[in-house]
Amino acid sequence: MDYFIILITAIILSMILTLIRFFNSNNSYEKIMSFYLLFTQFIFLYLSISHQKFNEIFDIIIILFLLKLVAILFLLYNRKKI
């Protein structure tokens, strides 16, 4: 059970550091990469916390990956405005 708490703490710490990097970056590509990493870490955090059946988790993860893809494509399309 201790490894679970260490894993959750490490993911949350890396999410905080990525969020700081996102707000401090001036380059649009750094912001897009930080957003991608932040969203991926959120998916890993959700997977590690959830205690549902695999089919329910799989459906949610597919929706989150598609949402991440749409958000990244939108950020790439509007990178001059960022």
C-alpha positions as CSV (number, residue, x, y, z in Angstrom):
1,M,0.0,0.0,0.0
2,D,2.9,2.4,0.5
3,Y,4.0,2.1,-3.1
4,F,0.5,3.3,-4.1
5,I,0.8,6.5,-2.0
6,I,4.3,7.1,-3.4
7,L,3.0,6.7,-6.9
8,I,0.1,9.1,-6.4
9,T,2.4,11.6,-4.8
10,A,5.0,11.4,-7.6
11,I,2.3,11.9,-10.3
12,I,0.8,14.9,-8.5
13,L,4.2,16.4,-8.0
14,S,5.1,16.0,-11.6
15,M,1.7,17.5,-12.6
16,I,2.4,20.6,-10.5
17,L,5.9,21.0,-12.0
18,T,4.5,20.6,-15.5
19,L,1.8,23.2,-14.7
20,I,4.5,25.6,-13.5
21,R,6.4,24.9,-16.7
22,F,3.3,25.6,-18.8
23,F,2.7,29.0,-17.3
24,N,6.4,30.0,-17.5
25,S,7.0,29.1,-21.1
26,N,7.0,31.6,-23.9
27,N,7.2,29.2,-26.8
28,S,3.9,27.9,-28.1
29,Y,5.4,24.5,-28.7
30,E,6.5,24.2,-25.1
31,K,3.0,25.1,-24.0
32,I,1.5,22.4,-26.3
33,M,4.0,19.8,-25.0
34,S,3.3,20.8,-21.4
35,F,-0.4,20.5,-22.0
36,Y,0.1,17.1,-23.5
37,L,2.2,15.9,-20.6
38,L,-0.3,17.3,-18.1
39,F,-3.2,15.6,-19.7
40,T,-1.3,12.3,-19.9
41,Q,-0.4,12.5,-16.2
42,F,-4.1,13.2,-15.4
43,I,-5.0,10.0,-17.3
44,F,-2.4,8.0,-15.4
45,L,-3.6,9.5,-12.1
46,Y,-7.2,8.5,-13.0
47,L,-6.1,5.0,-13.9
48,S,-4.2,4.5,-10.6
49,I,-7.0,5.8,-8.4
50,S,-10.0,4.2,-10.1
51,H,-11.3,0.8,-8.9
52,Q,-13.8,0.1,-11.6
53,K,-14.1,-2.8,-14.0
54,F,-11.7,-2.8,-17.0
55,N,-14.5,-2.1,-19.6
56,E,-15.7,1.0,-17.8
57,I,-12.1,2.3,-17.4
58,F,-11.3,1.5,-21.0
59,D,-14.2,3.5,-22.3
60,I,-13.3,6.6,-20.2
61,I,-9.7,6.4,-21.2
62,I,-10.6,6.2,-24.9
63,I,-12.7,9.3,-24.5
64,L,-9.9,11.1,-22.6
65,F,-7.3,10.2,-25.3
66,L,-9.7,11.5,-28.1
67,L,-10.3,14.7,-26.1
68,K,-6.5,15.1,-25.7
69,L,-6.0,14.6,-29.4
70,V,-8.6,17.3,-30.3
71,A,-7.1,19.7,-27.8
72,I,-3.6,19.2,-29.2
73,L,-4.8,19.7,-32.7
74,F,-6.7,22.8,-31.7
75,L,-3.6,24.2,-30.0
76,L,-1.4,23.4,-33.0
77,Y,-3.9,25.2,-35.3
78,N,-4.0,28.3,-33.1
79,R,-0.3,28.3,-32.1
80,K,0.2,31.8,-33.4
81,K,-2.4,33.2,-31.0
82,I,-0.9,31.5,-27.9
